[in-house]
Amino acid sequence: MADTPFVITIDGPAASGKSSTARAVALELGLRHGDSGAIYRAITAARIGAGGETSTWTEDSVLDAAARVRVHPIPAGFALTIGATDAGRFIRSPVVTANVSVVAKMPRVRDWVNARMRECARYGGLVVDGRDMGTAVFPDAALKIWLVADATERARRRSVEMLGRVPSADEVADEAAALGARDAKDQEQTQPAADAVHIDTTLLKPDDQAAKIVALATQRRKPG
């Protein structure tokens, strides 16, 4: 159909460069960026704000928290709010990072987030990243990417992001262990689409990995 939005999905394990790559690709192609991981984080932040130990969280209580999360279209992508508060103030905090996997494994919460992502496509072409994007959410996407990277490199990138400086070897090792645990939790939930293009970003600079995807997308957008 002529009015079907052009969608690129970017999936992969934590800290493989999904969000930063998706933002760069969207900017280059003039599309909006949709970050499903940010929505999961906003829900987690909302549930934390409601109180109670993580062990007491139920799917219903997390969905109640999700009802406070709103996704707003902006020129480059989508902004998130929790109630009337900008969710960006909270979603990258260590406590959210530590608990987001608990939220993301809940089937009805995943359905809720996936529905929000499909709604994002109503506003036109998208570059989306996160969980299930090329499988459950946009199985007919024009281009599906699966990013991977060496565990140590992913740990280094995540440490730089969190610390805002060059991390020590011990800090990278600690983060690698944390990512290993996260990978084990995510493995059953996140798998590549059968027709996804796999890109190993371990030795690639951010601009280079974005350029690879832009080139693939440009080829697939050609008429005929």
Backbone as ProteinMPNN parsed JSONL, in Angstrom:
{"seq_chain_A": "MADTPFVITIDGPAASGKSSTARAVALELGLRHGDSGAIYRAITAARIGAGGETSTWTEDSVLDAAARVRVHPIPAGFALTIGATDAGRFIRSPVVTANVSVVAKMPRVRDWVNARMRECARYGGLVVDGRDMGTAVFPDAALKIWLVADATERARRRSVEMLGRVPSADEVADEAAALGARDAKDQEQTQPAADAVHIDTTLLKPDDQAAKIVALATQRRKPG", "coords_chain_A": {"N_chain_A": [[0.845, -1.205, 0.0], [0.428, 2.249, -0.729], [0.401, 4.071, 1.326], [1.668, 2.88, 3.418], [3.838, 3.129, 6.124], [7.41, 3.621, 5.99], [9.421, 1.478, 7.663], [12.122, 0.793, 9.786], [13.574, -1.674, 11.699], [15.532, -2.129, 14.609], [17.088, -4.392, 16.443], [18.556, -6.251, 19.22], [21.023, -7.326, 21.709], [21.397, -5.895, 25.055], [23.12, -2.781, 25.232], [24.283, -2.95, 22.734], [24.305, -0.909, 21.008], [21.912, -0.046, 19.955], [19.981, 2.117, 20.377], [21.445, 4.568, 20.038], [22.402, 4.181, 17.454], [19.998, 3.915, 16.053], [18.906, 6.48, 16.415], [20.747, 8.028, 14.961], [20.453, 6.968, 12.38], [17.757, 7.534, 11.867], [17.831, 10.339, 11.887], [19.496, 10.839, 9.67], [17.936, 9.831, 7.59], [15.634, 11.267, 7.749], [13.487, 10.387, 9.295], [11.276, 9.499, 12.049], [12.438, 8.578, 15.33], [11.812, 5.769, 17.265], [11.892, 4.5, 20.473], [11.632, 1.662, 22.072], [12.742, 0.584, 24.357], [13.033, 2.784, 26.024], [10.395, 3.237, 26.704], [9.773, 0.943, 28.222], [11.501, 1.513, 30.319], [10.375, 3.872, 31.291], [7.938, 2.922, 32.247], [8.907, 1.253, 34.253], [10.096, 3.173, 35.928], [7.791, 4.552, 36.67], [6.465, 2.556, 38.094], [8.255, 2.119, 40.203], [7.984, 4.575, 41.432], [5.481, 4.242, 42.511], [5.884, 2.767, 44.749], [6.825, 0.084, 47.056], [8.471, -3.12, 47.324], [10.442, -4.696, 44.769], [9.947, -7.421, 44.597], [7.304, -7.623, 45.216], [5.914, -6.733, 43.068], [3.307, -7.0, 40.749], [1.904, -8.105, 37.612], [-0.457, -6.711, 37.081], [-0.144, -4.468, 38.752], [2.035, -3.248, 37.569], [0.993, -2.648, 35.049], [-0.928, -0.812, 35.845], [0.792, 1.258, 36.582], [1.887, 1.727, 34.058], [-0.223, 2.938, 32.776], [0.045, 5.581, 33.387], [1.992, 6.503, 31.781], [2.797, 8.377, 28.949], [3.111, 8.764, 25.425], [4.458, 11.051, 23.292], [4.382, 12.561, 20.121], [7.158, 14.173, 18.625], [9.199, 16.347, 16.551], [11.645, 14.874, 15.934], [11.191, 12.398, 16.998], [9.826, 10.782, 19.74], [8.503, 11.911, 22.804], [8.47, 11.133, 26.296], [6.278, 11.025, 29.048], [5.553, 10.799, 32.544], [2.686, 10.857, 34.065], [2.43, 14.245, 34.478], [5.088, 14.726, 34.271], [8.319, 14.978, 32.846], [9.668, 12.062, 31.617], [12.304, 11.601, 31.063], [13.947, 12.432, 33.097], [14.24, 10.338, 34.814], [14.569, 7.774, 33.639], [17.086, 6.676, 33.02], [18.315, 6.045, 35.362], [20.244, 4.209, 37.843], [18.61, 2.506, 39.446], [16.351, 2.081, 37.904], [17.538, 0.824, 35.689], [18.35, -1.53, 36.946], [15.963, -2.83, 37.383], [14.394, -2.963, 35.107], [14.327, -5.258, 33.499], [12.694, -6.973, 34.928], [10.186, -5.888, 34.517], [10.03, -5.974, 31.717], [9.757, -8.655, 31.081], [7.167, -9.353, 31.475], [4.296, -10.59, 30.021], [1.812, -9.211, 29.344], [2.55, -6.585, 29.737], [4.523, -6.308, 27.809], [2.884, -6.581, 25.579], [1.445, -4.217, 25.857], [3.423, -2.228, 25.529], [4.249, -2.855, 22.926], [1.938, -2.25, 21.509], [1.896, 0.536, 21.817], [4.14, 1.179, 20.313], [3.333, 0.44, 17.732], [1.359, 2.338, 17.38], [2.96, 4.572, 17.111], [3.768, 4.441, 14.473], [1.726, 5.567, 13.082], [2.304, 8.156, 12.625], [4.006, 8.321, 10.523], [7.076, 7.446, 8.721], [9.494, 5.353, 10.426], [12.283, 4.67, 12.561], [12.878, 2.117, 14.613], [13.814, 0.773, 17.787], [14.72, -1.841, 20.095], [12.981, -4.321, 21.892], [11.575, -7.172, 20.363], [10.978, -5.834, 18.006], [11.398, -6.416, 15.224], [10.048, -8.755, 15.014], [7.534, -9.395, 16.667], [6.324, -6.849, 16.615], [6.723, -5.215, 14.233], [6.514, -7.108, 11.884], [6.46, -6.921, 9.149], [8.27, -5.024, 8.419], [10.263, -2.832, 6.375], [13.019, -3.039, 6.527], [15.052, -4.982, 8.587], [17.197, -5.065, 11.299], [19.736, -6.698, 13.163], [21.717, -6.051, 15.753], [24.886, -6.851, 17.073], [27.54, -7.229, 19.506], [30.777, -7.65, 20.95], [30.919, -8.852, 24.312], [32.593, -7.563, 26.203], [33.139, -5.135, 24.941], [30.584, -4.079, 24.794], [30.139, -3.747, 27.512], [32.073, -1.82, 28.094], [31.091, 0.363, 26.62], [28.61, 0.8, 27.883], [29.496, 1.466, 30.439], [30.907, 3.853, 29.987], [28.749, 5.43, 29.194], [27.212, 5.507, 31.552], [29.003, 6.472, 33.504], [30.216, 8.688, 32.417], [32.858, 9.023, 31.745], [36.161, 7.65, 31.029], [36.157, 4.286, 31.816], [37.55, 2.197, 34.437], [39.446, -0.913, 34.269], [38.408, -2.717, 36.121], [35.864, -1.651, 36.537], [34.73, -2.025, 34.018], [34.775, -4.813, 33.933], [32.997, -5.426, 36.013], [30.651, -4.37, 34.954], [30.438, -5.961, 32.689], [29.828, -8.404, 33.842], [27.325, -7.779, 34.907], [25.92, -7.272, 32.544], [26.046, -9.802, 31.421], [24.344, -11.225, 33.109], [22.012, -9.848, 32.528], [21.738, -10.472, 29.809], [21.181, -13.199, 30.002], [18.654, -13.125, 31.178], [17.26, -11.81, 29.167], [17.406, -13.456, 26.957], [15.429, -15.385, 26.366], [13.394, -13.736, 25.703], [14.041, -12.027, 23.633], [14.797, -12.335, 20.353], [16.402, -12.575, 17.118], [14.726, -11.556, 14.083], [13.868, -13.81, 11.439], [14.57, -12.871, 8.94], [16.331, -10.832, 9.424], [19.075, -8.537, 9.044], [22.272, -9.131, 10.126], [24.569, -7.301, 12.032], [27.742, -6.861, 13.224], [28.949, -4.819, 15.645], [31.251, -4.514, 17.088], [33.865, -3.661, 16.31], [33.26, -1.4, 14.97], [32.917, 2.107, 14.408], [30.486, 4.42, 15.731], [29.424, 6.118, 13.671], [30.022, 4.616, 11.42], [28.539, 2.228, 11.689], [25.97, 3.241, 11.596], [26.02, 4.277, 9.028], [26.136, 1.958, 7.457], [23.572, 0.906, 7.807], [21.987, 2.975, 6.841], [22.737, 2.891, 4.146], [21.71, 0.375, 3.389], [18.991, 0.859, 3.851], [18.482, 2.943, 2.054], [18.794, 1.624, -0.373], [16.606, -0.135, -0.255], [14.501, 1.602, -0.295], [14.374, 2.488, -2.833], [12.437, 3.013, -5.766], [10.605, 0.517, -7.622]], "CA_chain_A": [[0.0, 0.0, 0.0], [1.243, 3.452, -0.89], [0.47, 4.837, 2.564], [2.347, 2.119, 4.451], [5.06, 3.844, 6.513], [8.688, 2.929, 5.848], [9.866, 1.169, 9.019], [13.361, 0.06, 10.002], [13.668, -2.169, 13.069], [16.886, -2.42, 15.086], [17.03, -5.193, 17.658], [19.848, -6.771, 19.651], [21.199, -7.365, 23.158], [21.649, -4.631, 25.753], [24.384, -2.07, 25.003], [24.854, -3.245, 21.416], [24.297, 0.329, 20.238], [20.634, 0.073, 19.252], [19.325, 3.43, 20.439], [22.269, 5.611, 19.423], [22.418, 3.929, 16.015], [18.671, 4.228, 15.52], [18.759, 7.939, 16.357], [21.567, 8.539, 13.863], [19.837, 6.538, 11.123], [16.525, 8.309, 11.692], [18.204, 11.706, 11.534], [20.026, 10.842, 8.311], [16.885, 9.503, 6.622], [14.479, 12.136, 7.933], [12.41, 9.619, 9.903], [11.217, 9.577, 13.507], [13.053, 7.495, 16.096], [10.986, 5.221, 18.332], [12.743, 3.73, 21.386], [10.775, 0.872, 22.95], [13.421, 0.424, 25.635], [12.724, 3.949, 26.855], [9.042, 3.064, 27.242], [9.9, -0.008, 29.33], [12.149, 2.202, 31.427], [9.408, 4.814, 31.863], [6.997, 2.122, 33.043], [9.631, 0.829, 35.459], [10.199, 4.351, 36.798], [6.457, 4.824, 37.216], [6.157, 1.536, 39.111], [9.097, 2.427, 41.361], [7.366, 5.715, 42.094], [4.274, 3.822, 43.228], [6.298, 2.176, 46.015], [6.807, -1.363, 47.223], [9.639, -3.872, 46.9], [10.307, -5.311, 43.457], [9.4, -8.771, 44.763], [5.843, -7.548, 45.389], [5.299, -6.228, 41.85], [2.498, -7.902, 39.94], [1.662, -7.59, 36.263], [-1.519, -5.712, 37.157], [0.358, -3.225, 39.346], [2.902, -2.612, 36.57], [0.106, -2.076, 34.032], [-1.491, 0.408, 36.444], [1.825, 2.284, 36.438], [2.018, 2.029, 32.63], [-1.321, 3.819, 32.378], [0.462, 6.959, 33.625], [3.022, 6.836, 30.796], [2.276, 8.886, 27.691], [4.079, 8.876, 24.332], [4.08, 12.252, 22.552], [5.22, 12.777, 18.934], [7.92, 15.408, 18.438], [9.76, 16.261, 15.196], [12.678, 13.86, 15.728], [10.834, 11.106, 17.56], [8.725, 10.744, 20.7], [8.837, 12.256, 24.176], [7.728, 10.342, 27.272], [5.951, 11.645, 30.325], [4.892, 10.016, 33.58], [1.78, 11.9, 34.51], [2.808, 15.508, 33.839], [6.525, 14.883, 34.458], [9.196, 14.46, 31.8], [10.238, 10.79, 32.071], [13.743, 11.601, 30.837], [14.639, 12.712, 34.357], [14.323, 9.141, 35.652], [14.632, 6.443, 33.022], [18.45, 6.132, 32.941], [18.874, 5.906, 36.7], [20.661, 2.831, 38.142], [17.533, 1.685, 39.996], [15.525, 1.672, 36.768], [18.321, -0.158, 34.938], [18.387, -2.789, 37.698], [14.646, -3.457, 37.484], [13.619, -2.931, 33.867], [14.133, -6.616, 32.988], [11.546, -7.54, 35.629], [9.008, -5.363, 33.837], [10.017, -6.348, 30.307], [9.43, -10.064, 30.872], [5.736, -9.556, 31.727], [3.672, -10.661, 28.693], [0.825, -8.165, 29.054], [3.276, -5.318, 29.649], [5.133, -6.316, 26.475], [1.798, -6.283, 24.633], [1.107, -2.797, 26.011], [4.487, -1.449, 24.89], [4.209, -3.104, 21.484], [0.817, -1.481, 20.965], [2.313, 1.938, 21.745], [5.072, 1.308, 19.2], [2.555, 0.423, 16.489], [0.708, 3.65, 17.282], [3.955, 5.539, 16.654], [3.847, 4.372, 13.016], [0.649, 6.384, 12.508], [2.838, 9.482, 12.331], [4.9, 8.255, 9.368], [8.224, 6.545, 8.742], [10.093, 5.161, 11.738], [13.384, 3.771, 12.892], [12.535, 1.695, 15.967], [14.765, -0.155, 18.387], [14.332, -2.401, 21.379], [12.624, -5.73, 21.982], [10.475, -7.675, 19.527], [10.595, -4.898, 16.967], [11.336, -7.04, 13.91], [9.284, -10.002, 15.075], [6.148, -9.242, 17.094], [5.745, -5.516, 16.44], [6.707, -4.843, 12.818], [7.008, -8.254, 11.11], [6.52, -6.566, 7.727], [9.15, -3.86, 8.257], [11.035, -2.824, 5.129], [14.394, -3.437, 6.831], [15.231, -5.439, 9.961], [18.61, -5.149, 11.673], [20.077, -7.293, 14.458], [23.047, -5.606, 16.138], [25.589, -7.596, 18.114], [28.873, -6.719, 19.823], [31.491, -8.39, 21.983], [30.413, -8.513, 25.644], [33.466, -6.591, 26.852], [32.937, -3.844, 24.293], [29.284, -3.575, 25.241], [30.314, -3.295, 28.891], [32.822, -0.561, 28.056], [30.187, 1.421, 26.144], [27.628, 1.089, 28.919], [30.204, 2.128, 31.541], [31.145, 5.237, 29.567], [27.452, 6.111, 29.219], [26.757, 5.709, 32.931], [29.98, 7.199, 34.312], [30.611, 9.93, 31.767], [34.328, 9.081, 31.684], [36.771, 6.373, 30.667], [36.073, 3.412, 32.986], [38.695, 1.344, 34.761], [39.27, -2.305, 33.873], [37.519, -3.351, 37.095], [34.502, -1.174, 36.285], [34.252, -2.716, 32.817], [34.535, -6.21, 34.305], [31.755, -5.469, 36.794], [29.532, -4.133, 34.046], [30.325, -7.144, 31.836], [29.111, -9.411, 34.624], [25.925, -7.354, 34.972], [25.325, -7.48, 31.221], [25.878, -11.236, 31.251], [23.103, -11.595, 33.798], [20.91, -9.255, 31.751], [21.601, -11.27, 28.589], [20.523, -14.459, 30.348], [17.236, -12.816, 31.383], [16.647, -11.344, 27.929], [17.583, -14.379, 25.847], [14.17, -16.021, 26.01], [12.423, -12.715, 25.299], [14.487, -11.245, 22.489], [15.486, -13.12, 19.338], [16.362, -11.886, 15.827], [13.796, -12.003, 13.04], [14.525, -14.728, 10.508], [15.074, -12.126, 7.775], [17.113, -9.668, 9.872], [20.476, -8.388, 8.642], [23.107, -9.099, 11.322], [25.727, -6.406, 11.949], [28.59, -6.888, 14.416], [29.434, -3.45, 15.833], [32.381, -4.513, 18.029], [34.995, -2.888, 15.784], [32.752, -0.292, 14.166], [32.597, 3.386, 15.029], [29.053, 4.682, 15.618], [29.077, 6.649, 12.352], [30.136, 3.563, 10.412], [27.423, 1.299, 11.77], [24.798, 3.946, 11.1], [26.153, 4.396, 7.57], [25.785, 0.669, 6.871], [22.119, 0.762, 7.82], [21.459, 3.977, 5.913], [22.95, 2.386, 2.792], [20.73, -0.682, 3.165], [17.665, 1.467, 3.786], [18.382, 3.703, 0.803], [18.59, 0.641, -1.441], [15.27, -0.709, -0.181], [13.502, 2.637, -0.564], [14.349, 2.824, -4.249], [11.218, 2.49, -6.416], [10.77, -0.512, -8.646]], "C_chain_A": [[0.871, 1.243, 0.0], [1.409, 4.207, 0.412], [1.112, 4.056, 3.705], [3.645, 2.812, 4.832], [6.302, 2.979, 6.318], [9.253, 2.735, 7.246], [11.157, 0.369, 8.972], [13.373, -0.382, 11.462], [15.116, -2.491, 13.399], [16.773, -3.109, 16.437], [18.437, -5.653, 18.028], [19.951, -6.741, 21.156], [21.479, -5.986, 23.74], [23.032, -4.096, 25.421], [25.062, -2.466, 23.696], [24.845, -2.017, 20.508], [22.99, 0.599, 19.53], [20.113, 1.509, 19.212], [20.143, 4.516, 19.757], [22.327, 5.434, 17.912], [21.082, 4.297, 15.397], [18.454, 5.733, 15.408], [19.518, 8.508, 15.164], [20.961, 8.183, 12.512], [18.573, 7.35, 10.848], [16.831, 9.739, 11.263], [18.663, 11.79, 10.085], [18.931, 10.65, 7.269], [15.647, 10.384, 6.757], [13.261, 11.415, 8.468], [12.378, 9.874, 11.407], [11.904, 8.375, 14.127], [12.097, 7.073, 17.202], [11.795, 4.252, 19.182], [11.858, 2.949, 22.353], [11.412, 0.669, 24.318], [13.14, 1.578, 26.574], [11.324, 3.838, 27.45], [9.059, 2.061, 28.397], [10.516, 0.672, 30.554], [11.192, 3.185, 32.09], [8.377, 4.08, 32.713], [7.656, 1.692, 34.354], [9.757, 1.986, 36.442], [8.858, 4.67, 37.441], [6.102, 3.819, 38.309], [6.997, 1.748, 40.361], [8.472, 3.575, 42.159], [6.118, 5.362, 42.885], [4.588, 3.129, 44.546], [6.211, 0.662, 46.039], [8.07, -2.023, 46.7], [9.375, -4.541, 45.551], [9.652, -6.683, 43.55], [7.889, -8.78, 44.9], [5.141, -7.085, 44.114], [4.512, -7.33, 41.149], [2.321, -7.288, 38.556], [0.582, -6.513, 36.284], [-1.002, -4.391, 37.722], [1.284, -2.493, 38.376], [2.06, -1.989, 35.46], [-0.598, -0.824, 34.562], [-0.492, 1.56, 36.331], [1.978, 2.699, 34.978], [0.946, 2.995, 32.155], [-0.977, 5.29, 32.579], [1.496, 7.434, 32.599], [2.357, 7.26, 29.493], [3.414, 9.053, 26.689], [3.624, 10.011, 23.425], [4.97, 12.424, 21.321], [5.893, 14.144, 18.959], [8.64, 15.276, 17.094], [10.756, 15.127, 14.977], [12.29, 12.48, 16.23], [9.643, 11.202, 18.481], [9.254, 11.08, 22.092], [7.953, 11.442, 25.106], [7.479, 11.154, 28.523], [5.343, 10.601, 31.249], [3.974, 10.986, 34.298], [2.116, 13.175, 33.748], [4.316, 15.732, 33.853], [7.302, 14.264, 33.309], [9.895, 13.198, 32.314], [11.749, 10.739, 31.907], [14.553, 11.867, 32.079], [14.951, 11.426, 35.12], [14.794, 7.883, 34.942], [16.037, 5.859, 32.918], [19.093, 5.95, 34.308], [19.255, 4.451, 36.962], [19.529, 1.956, 38.653], [16.58, 1.235, 38.898], [16.25, 0.605, 35.948], [18.291, -1.52, 35.623], [17.067, -3.54, 37.651], [13.877, -3.544, 36.176], [13.388, -4.321, 33.294], [12.952, -7.316, 33.661], [10.258, -7.143, 34.927], [8.9, -5.918, 32.423], [9.65, -7.803, 30.061], [7.943, -10.355, 31.081], [4.972, -9.51, 30.407], [2.688, -9.537, 28.396], [1.461, -6.782, 29.012], [3.949, -5.212, 28.286], [4.079, -5.999, 25.419], [1.45, -4.796, 24.661], [2.149, -1.921, 25.301], [4.443, -1.636, 23.374], [3.063, -2.349, 20.815], [1.175, -0.001, 20.84], [3.261, 2.148, 20.551], [4.333, 1.29, 17.866], [1.827, 1.754, 16.287], [1.679, 4.703, 16.76], [4.031, 5.572, 15.119], [2.738, 5.164, 12.334], [1.16, 7.761, 12.076], [3.828, 9.469, 11.173], [6.071, 7.317, 9.576], [8.951, 6.537, 10.065], [11.387, 4.365, 11.651], [13.165, 3.403, 14.349], [13.571, 0.717, 16.498], [14.228, -0.676, 19.698], [14.103, -3.883, 21.326], [11.479, -6.037, 21.021], [10.171, -6.831, 18.299], [10.444, -5.557, 15.587], [10.541, -8.32, 13.87], [7.828, -9.72, 15.409], [5.526, -7.905, 16.697], [5.626, -5.121, 14.974], [7.258, -6.0, 11.967], [7.13, -7.976, 9.62], [7.405, -5.344, 7.477], [9.99, -3.984, 6.992], [12.464, -3.311, 5.346], [14.486, -3.798, 8.306], [16.718, -5.652, 10.221], [18.73, -5.834, 13.027], [21.524, -6.907, 14.745], [23.621, -6.519, 17.216], [26.928, -6.922, 18.361], [29.466, -7.599, 20.913], [31.052, -7.897, 23.369], [31.272, -7.461, 26.341], [33.289, -5.209, 26.251], [31.597, -3.246, 24.697], [29.385, -3.046, 26.673], [31.064, -1.965, 28.946], [31.909, 0.586, 27.647], [29.189, 1.803, 27.228], [28.273, 1.824, 30.083], [30.478, 3.59, 31.213], [29.855, 6.04, 29.652], [27.035, 6.447, 30.645], [27.686, 6.616, 33.727], [30.37, 8.551, 33.734], [32.114, 10.121, 31.692], [34.85, 7.72, 31.234], [36.755, 5.467, 31.905], [37.371, 2.644, 33.221], [38.404, -0.081, 34.291], [38.314, -3.024, 34.824], [36.07, -2.93, 36.87], [33.905, -1.848, 35.049], [33.934, -4.173, 33.14], [33.239, -6.356, 35.095], [30.542, -5.294, 35.888], [29.332, -5.314, 33.103], [29.561, -8.255, 32.558], [27.622, -9.072, 34.706], [25.224, -7.579, 33.633], [25.12, -8.968, 30.939], [24.604, -11.738, 31.904], [21.889, -11.067, 33.05], [20.667, -10.059, 30.474], [20.847, -12.568, 28.866], [19.023, -14.247, 30.557], [16.543, -12.51, 30.063], [16.596, -12.395, 26.832], [16.272, -15.015, 25.408], [13.172, -15.025, 25.449], [12.781, -12.047, 23.982], [15.323, -12.104, 21.552], [15.42, -12.371, 18.006], [15.269, -12.427, 14.921], [14.567, -12.871, 12.047], [15.16, -14.001, 9.333], [15.867, -10.882, 8.172], [18.531, -9.717, 9.306], [21.303, -8.246, 9.91], [24.332, -8.21, 11.084], [26.484, -6.467, 13.276], [29.253, -5.512, 14.553], [30.689, -3.365, 16.695], [33.507, -3.588, 17.571], [34.552, -1.694, 14.95], [32.583, 0.971, 15.004], [31.094, 3.644, 14.84], [28.636, 5.205, 14.233], [29.099, 5.567, 11.282], [28.967, 2.588, 10.478], [26.131, 1.956, 11.306], [24.836, 4.036, 9.576], [25.786, 3.093, 6.875], [24.266, 0.516, 6.761], [21.47, 1.757, 6.872], [21.597, 3.492, 4.466], [21.943, 1.288, 2.448], [19.325, -0.103, 3.0], [17.463, 2.23, 2.484], [18.122, 2.772, -0.375], [17.155, 0.119, -1.423], [14.164, 0.321, -0.431], [13.43, 3.007, -2.048], [13.101, 2.247, -4.906], [11.581, 1.395, -7.408], [11.433, -1.739, -8.13]], "O_chain_A": [[1.918, 1.285, 0.646], [2.407, 4.899, 0.613], [1.103, 4.518, 4.846], [4.479, 3.065, 3.963], [6.249, 1.757, 6.464], [9.535, 3.71, 7.943], [11.279, -0.602, 8.225], [13.201, 0.44, 12.362], [15.84, -3.054, 12.578], [16.411, -2.493, 17.44], [19.385, -5.474, 17.264], [19.075, -6.195, 21.826], [21.761, -5.034, 23.012], [23.999, -4.854, 25.336], [26.279, -2.333, 23.562], [25.321, -2.075, 19.374], [22.953, 1.396, 18.592], [19.838, 2.048, 18.14], [19.602, 5.303, 18.981], [22.303, 6.415, 17.169], [21.035, 4.92, 14.336], [17.887, 6.211, 14.426], [19.005, 9.363, 14.442], [20.956, 9.008, 11.598], [18.35, 7.798, 9.723], [16.169, 10.284, 10.38], [18.271, 12.701, 9.355], [18.989, 11.237, 6.189], [14.712, 10.263, 5.965], [12.129, 11.775, 8.144], [13.335, 10.401, 11.973], [11.952, 7.296, 13.537], [11.628, 7.902, 17.981], [12.332, 3.276, 18.658], [11.383, 3.504, 23.344], [10.71, 0.591, 25.326], [13.02, 1.383, 27.783], [11.088, 4.291, 28.569], [8.436, 2.296, 29.433], [10.096, 0.43, 31.686], [11.193, 3.322, 33.314], [7.988, 4.561, 33.777], [7.047, 1.758, 35.421], [9.551, 1.812, 37.643], [8.795, 5.018, 38.62], [5.511, 4.182, 39.326], [6.498, 1.572, 41.473], [8.437, 3.551, 43.389], [5.734, 6.078, 43.81], [3.698, 2.919, 45.37], [5.608, 0.04, 45.164], [8.674, -1.543, 45.741], [8.242, -4.902, 45.23], [8.881, -7.062, 42.669], [7.254, -9.82, 44.723], [3.912, -7.043, 44.069], [4.997, -8.449, 40.982], [2.56, -6.097, 38.358], [0.695, -5.51, 35.579], [-1.369, -3.32, 37.239], [1.319, -1.263, 38.358], [2.387, -0.903, 34.98], [-0.836, 0.12, 33.807], [-0.868, 2.692, 36.025], [2.175, 3.878, 34.683], [1.177, 3.781, 31.236], [-1.632, 6.16, 32.005], [1.834, 8.616, 32.551], [1.46, 6.579, 28.995], [4.529, 9.431, 27.049], [2.537, 9.953, 22.852], [6.194, 12.434, 21.453], [5.26, 15.15, 19.279], [8.685, 14.176, 16.544], [10.718, 14.477, 13.932], [12.969, 11.496, 15.934], [8.571, 11.647, 18.073], [10.309, 10.599, 22.503], [6.824, 11.099, 24.756], [8.354, 11.878, 28.998], [4.705, 9.648, 30.802], [4.435, 11.841, 35.054], [2.091, 13.192, 32.517], [4.781, 16.812, 33.488], [6.986, 13.165, 32.853], [10.618, 13.242, 33.309], [12.411, 9.92, 32.544], [15.743, 11.555, 32.113], [15.831, 11.419, 35.98], [15.367, 7.001, 35.582], [16.173, 4.648, 32.742], [20.299, 5.722, 34.396], [18.661, 3.546, 36.375], [19.484, 0.769, 38.328], [16.054, 0.123, 38.955], [15.651, -0.397, 35.557], [18.214, -2.551, 34.954], [17.04, -4.754, 37.854], [12.804, -4.146, 36.139], [12.358, -4.556, 32.662], [12.286, -8.149, 33.046], [9.352, -7.959, 34.761], [7.814, -6.289, 31.977], [9.268, -8.159, 28.946], [7.505, -11.488, 30.884], [4.997, -8.482, 29.729], [2.723, -8.963, 27.308], [0.96, -5.895, 28.319], [3.946, -4.144, 27.674], [4.337, -5.245, 24.481], [1.193, -4.19, 23.621], [1.801, -0.995, 24.568], [4.586, -0.668, 22.626], [3.201, -1.867, 19.69], [0.798, 0.645, 19.863], [3.19, 3.169, 19.867], [4.675, 2.052, 16.962], [1.695, 2.234, 15.161], [1.275, 5.624, 16.049], [4.324, 6.616, 14.536], [2.806, 5.406, 11.129], [0.531, 8.443, 11.267], [4.431, 10.499, 10.868], [6.066, 6.492, 10.49], [9.031, 7.556, 10.752], [11.557, 3.508, 10.784], [13.252, 4.261, 15.227], [14.136, -0.074, 15.742], [13.388, -0.042, 20.337], [14.92, -4.628, 20.786], [10.537, -5.255, 20.887], [9.186, -7.095, 17.61], [9.479, -5.29, 14.87], [10.373, -8.915, 12.805], [6.969, -9.796, 14.53], [4.319, -7.836, 16.466], [4.549, -4.735, 14.52], [8.343, -5.885, 11.396], [7.819, -8.703, 8.904], [7.296, -4.702, 6.432], [10.378, -5.08, 6.587], [13.055, -3.924, 4.457], [14.059, -3.033, 9.171], [17.405, -6.332, 9.458], [17.929, -5.587, 13.929], [22.444, -7.373, 14.073], [22.923, -6.908, 18.152], [27.401, -6.141, 17.536], [28.743, -8.212, 21.698], [30.842, -6.703, 23.581], [30.742, -6.564, 26.997], [33.288, -4.214, 26.975], [31.493, -2.039, 24.917], [28.79, -2.021, 27.005], [30.733, -1.091, 29.746], [31.944, 1.659, 28.251], [28.947, 2.986, 27.467], [27.656, 2.721, 30.659], [30.302, 4.465, 32.061], [29.851, 7.179, 30.118], [26.557, 7.549, 30.911], [27.229, 7.431, 34.528], [30.799, 9.449, 34.459], [32.596, 11.249, 31.587], [34.088, 6.766, 31.077], [37.292, 5.849, 32.945], [38.18, 2.469, 32.309], [37.267, -0.417, 33.959], [37.504, -3.844, 34.391], [35.155, -3.744, 36.995], [32.725, -2.199, 35.033], [32.93, -4.707, 32.669], [32.474, -7.294, 34.875], [29.534, -5.985, 36.04], [28.199, -5.643, 32.751], [28.749, -8.957, 31.954], [26.768, -9.951, 34.591], [24.077, -8.022, 33.593], [24.142, -9.354, 30.297], [23.879, -12.56, 31.342], [20.867, -11.744, 32.947], [19.519, -10.298, 30.099], [19.994, -12.987, 28.084], [18.214, -15.086, 30.162], [15.392, -12.892, 29.852], [15.832, -12.255, 25.877], [16.026, -15.168, 24.211], [12.208, -15.417, 24.791], [11.897, -11.548, 23.286], [16.416, -12.546, 21.906], [14.48, -11.608, 17.78], [14.925, -13.607, 14.981], [15.767, -12.685, 11.844], [16.167, -14.454, 8.789], [16.056, -9.979, 7.357], [19.106, -10.789, 9.116], [21.063, -7.331, 10.697], [25.033, -8.344, 10.081], [25.924, -6.159, 14.328], [30.02, -5.095, 13.685], [31.149, -2.266, 17.004], [34.04, -2.818, 18.37], [35.373, -1.049, 14.297], [32.16, 0.913, 16.159], [30.496, 3.138, 13.89], [27.616, 4.782, 13.691], [28.296, 5.591, 10.349], [28.455, 2.165, 9.441], [25.289, 1.303, 10.691], [23.809, 3.888, 8.913], [25.18, 3.122, 5.804], [23.75, 0.054, 5.743], [20.512, 1.422, 6.176], [20.683, 3.664, 3.659], [21.389, 1.27, 1.348], [18.568, -0.52, 2.123], [16.391, 2.166, 1.883], [17.331, 3.087, -1.265], [16.552, -0.05, -2.483], [13.03, -0.042, -0.741], [12.539, 3.746, -2.468], [12.739, 1.102, -4.632], [12.685, 1.348, -7.951], [11.639, -2.692, -8.881]]}, "name": "protein", "num_of_chains": 1, "seq": "MADTPFVITIDGPAASGKSSTARAVALELGLRHGDSGAIYRAITAARIGAGGETSTWTEDSVLDAAARVRVHPIPAGFALTIGATDAGRFIRSPVVTANVSVVAKMPRVRDWVNARMRECARYGGLVVDGRDMGTAVFPDAALKIWLVADATERARRRSVEMLGRVPSADEVADEAAALGARDAKDQEQTQPAADAVHIDTTLLKPDDQAAKIVALATQRRKPG"}
